[in-house]
Amino acid sequence: MAEHHESDAATVATAAAAHVVDPAAFLPFALPDIDEAEIEAVVACLRSGWVTTGPATRQFEQDFKAYLGGEVETISVNSATAGLHLALESLGIGPGDEVIVPTLTFTATAEVVRYLGAKPVFVDVEPEHMNLSIEAVEAAVTPRTRAVLPVHYAGLACDMDALLALARRRGLRVVEDAAHAFPTRYKGRLVGTLDSDITVFSFYANKTMTTGEGGMVVTRDAELARRIRLMRLHGISQDAFNRYVSRTPAWYYEVVAAGFKYNLTDIASSIGIQQLRKIDRFWQRREHLARRYHEALAGLPLQLPPLADTENGSTHAWHLYVVRMAPEAGMGRDELILKLSQRGIGTSVHFIPLHRQPVWRNSCELSASQFPVAEACYERILSLPLYTKMSDADQDRVIATLRELLA
């Protein structure tokens, strides 16, 4: 996912080509944790004859709702991008509207705004957590602003109390991009049960749990949930699942809106059911690995990621472990990526800020000077390997290599 300045990219590509790492020895940046339970569930799904949206998807949605607790509705989708699109559509976002998004995120956060003909308005992040700056959000609000789309960067929640207070004061809707944040707690409450309008989770292959591709939309608002379900599958007035399993003739349906094809399949949901059952163990393993990094990397010329404030009941999902190169490191971020790769260790960069991406830079007339914090962070950030299948010995190899290169 990482990109580099053009001159740096040429250097990295040339050097990497000259150094071939034994694939068996390569330690990836991320790896899904799939075992026999998921494999057996997929086989059972295939044998059932129901492979698209059906009973397994219903169960997955219900299980996810039960995990979150509280009075929420859960709607599965085939990607978090689809979920964000449906969320904004359900709020009536359209041409002429503005939606505030952080620049330090993946392009999907902004592109869904464009899907609806609205304008993404990019804001800077705050320096400690690299979540969107509340002050920057306030400064970006105009009479056209309809919503804010916060991203819980790396798995640590934004300052949601401040953001929600601002949204109430300025009459804005809030859609949480929680692609990194399952299961994150904010002051004792799971993300997904906070007081925003809608929350969207991702189950992409490198996330804290996976369905391969997929996501979940969560809301307390029954009317928003109704609209999202309707638009998820072609705008059909009657649930397709009910039509196909009904014991009485139920062939009739009406298309009442120009909807989308965003439904999750039973094959994916059968994986999700099993992954969800392991999510607490997954989180404990990620927390363990993050703590080990924190202890072992202390003293190196790296700025380590912030920990959650456990005293107020907050937790970090640790989807990513993002360090920042210190000036005294003796090398740049791109050089460190290259040296780690040459030693068989995968890394990534999250993210190339959107103000640097040609489509957003050109269409929104953005410049680096507008985003000094994100710009400074981008030059230094590096995501280290962190995944539940990673052994302590694997992590010790990463730590030892970093010590060799930076100590």
Secondary structure in CASP SS format (residue, H / E / C, confidence):
PFRMAT SS
TARGET T0000
AUTHOR 0000-0000-0000
METHOD secondary structure of the structure
MODEL  1
M C 1.00
A C 1.00
E C 1.00
H C 1.00
H C 1.00
E H 1.00
S H 1.00
D H 1.00
A H 1.00
A H 1.00
T H 1.00
V H 1.00
A H 1.00
T H 1.00
A H 1.00
A H 1.00
A H 1.00
A C 1.00
H C 1.00
V C 1.00
V C 1.00
D C 1.00
P H 1.00
A H 1.00
A H 1.00
F C 1.00
L E 1.00
P C 1.00
F C 1.00
A C 1.00
L C 1.00
P C 1.00
D C 1.00
I C 1.00
D C 1.00
E H 1.00
A H 1.00
E H 1.00
I H 1.00
E H 1.00
A H 1.00
V H 1.00
V H 1.00
A H 1.00
C H 1.00
L H 1.00
R H 1.00
S H 1.00
G C 1.00
W C 1.00
V C 1.00
T C 1.00
T C 1.00
G C 1.00
P H 1.00
A H 1.00
T H 1.00
R H 1.00
Q H 1.00
F H 1.00
E H 1.00
Q H 1.00
D H 1.00
F H 1.00
K H 1.00
A H 1.00
Y H 1.00
L H 1.00
G C 1.00
G C 1.00
E C 1.00
V C 1.00
E E 1.00
T E 1.00
I E 1.00
S E 1.00
V E 1.00
N C 1.00
S C 1.00
A H 1.00
T H 1.00
A H 1.00
G H 1.00
L H 1.00
H H 1.00
L H 1.00
A H 1.00
L H 1.00
E H 1.00
S H 1.00
L C 1.00
G C 1.00
I C 1.00
G C 1.00
P C 1.00
G C 1.00
D C 1.00
E E 1.00
V E 1.00
I E 1.00
V E 1.00
P E 1.00
T C 1.00
L C 1.00
T C 1.00
F C 1.00
T C 1.00
A H 1.00
T H 1.00
A H 1.00
E H 1.00
V H 1.00
V H 1.00
R H 1.00
Y H 1.00
L C 1.00
G C 1.00
A C 1.00
K E 1.00
P E 1.00
V E 1.00
F E 1.00
V E 1.00
D C 1.00
V E 1.00
E C 1.00
P C 1.00
E C 1.00
H C 1.00
M C 1.00
N C 1.00
L E 1.00
S C 1.00
I H 1.00
E H 1.00
A H 1.00
V H 1.00
E H 1.00
A H 1.00
A H 1.00
V C 1.00
T C 1.00
P C 1.00
R C 1.00
T E 1.00
R E 1.00
A E 1.00
V E 1.00
L C 1.00
P C 1.00
V E 1.00
H C 1.00
Y H 1.00
A H 1.00
G H 1.00
L C 1.00
A C 1.00
C C 1.00
D C 1.00
M H 1.00
D H 1.00
A H 1.00
L H 1.00
L H 1.00
A H 1.00
L H 1.00
A H 1.00
R H 1.00
R H 1.00
R H 1.00
G C 1.00
L C 1.00
R E 1.00
V E 1.00
V E 1.00
E E 1.00
D E 1.00
A C 1.00
A C 1.00
H C 1.00
A C 1.00
F C 1.00
P C 1.00
T C 1.00
R E 1.00
Y E 1.00
K C 1.00
G C 1.00
R E 1.00
L E 1.00
V C 1.00
G C 1.00
T C 1.00
L C 1.00
D C 1.00
S C 1.00
D C 1.00
I E 1.00
T E 1.00
V E 1.00
F E 1.00
S E 1.00
F C 1.00
Y E 1.00
A C 1.00
N C 1.00
K C 1.00
T C 1.00
M C 1.00
T C 1.00
T C 1.00
G E 1.00
E C 1.00
G C 1.00
G E 1.00
M E 1.00
V E 1.00
V E 1.00
T E 1.00
R C 1.00
D C 1.00
A H 1.00
E H 1.00
L H 1.00
A H 1.00
R H 1.00
R H 1.00
I H 1.00
R H 1.00
L H 1.00
M H 1.00
R H 1.00
L E 1.00
H C 1.00
G C 1.00
I E 1.00
S C 1.00
Q C 1.00
D C 1.00
A H 1.00
F H 1.00
N H 1.00
R H 1.00
Y H 1.00
V H 1.00
S C 1.00
R C 1.00
T C 1.00
P C 1.00
A C 1.00
W C 1.00
Y C 1.00
Y C 1.00
E C 1.00
V E 1.00
V C 1.00
A C 1.00
A C 1.00
G C 1.00
F C 1.00
K E 1.00
Y C 1.00
N C 1.00
L C 1.00
T C 1.00
D H 1.00
I H 1.00
A H 1.00
S H 1.00
S H 1.00
I H 1.00
G H 1.00
I H 1.00
Q H 1.00
Q H 1.00
L H 1.00
R H 1.00
K C 1.00
I H 1.00
D H 1.00
R H 1.00
F H 1.00
W H 1.00
Q H 1.00
R H 1.00
R H 1.00
E H 1.00
H H 1.00
L H 1.00
A H 1.00
R H 1.00
R H 1.00
Y H 1.00
H H 1.00
E H 1.00
A H 1.00
L H 1.00
A C 1.00
G C 1.00
L C 1.00
P C 1.00
L E 1.00
Q E 1.00
L C 1.00
P C 1.00
P C 1.00
L C 1.00
A C 1.00
D C 1.00
T H 1.00
E H 1.00
N H 1.00
G C 1.00
S C 1.00
T C 1.00
H C 1.00
A C 1.00
W C 1.00
H C 1.00
L C 1.00
Y E 1.00
V E 1.00
V E 1.00
R E 1.00
M E 1.00
A C 1.00
P H 1.00
E H 1.00
A H 1.00
G C 1.00
M C 1.00
G C 1.00
R H 1.00
D H 1.00
E H 1.00
L H 1.00
I H 1.00
L H 1.00
K H 1.00
L H 1.00
S H 1.00
Q H 1.00
R C 1.00
G C 1.00
I E 1.00
G C 1.00
T C 1.00
S E 1.00
V C 1.00
H C 1.00
F C 1.00
I C 1.00
P C 1.00
L H 1.00
H H 1.00
R H 1.00
Q C 1.00
P H 1.00
V H 1.00
W H 1.00
R H 1.00
N H 1.00
S H 1.00
C C 1.00
E C 1.00
L C 1.00
S C 1.00
A H 1.00
S H 1.00
Q H 1.00
F C 1.00
P H 1.00
V H 1.00
A H 1.00
E H 1.00
A H 1.00
C H 1.00
Y H 1.00
E C 1.00
R C 1.00
I E 1.00
L E 1.00
S E 1.00
L E 1.00
P C 1.00
L C 1.00
Y C 1.00
T C 1.00
K C 1.00
M C 1.00
S C 1.00
D H 1.00
A H 1.00
D H 1.00
Q H 1.00
D H 1.00
R H 1.00
V H 1.00
I H 1.00
A H 1.00
T H 1.00
L H 1.00
R H 1.00
E H 1.00
L H 1.00
L H 1.00
A C 1.00
END
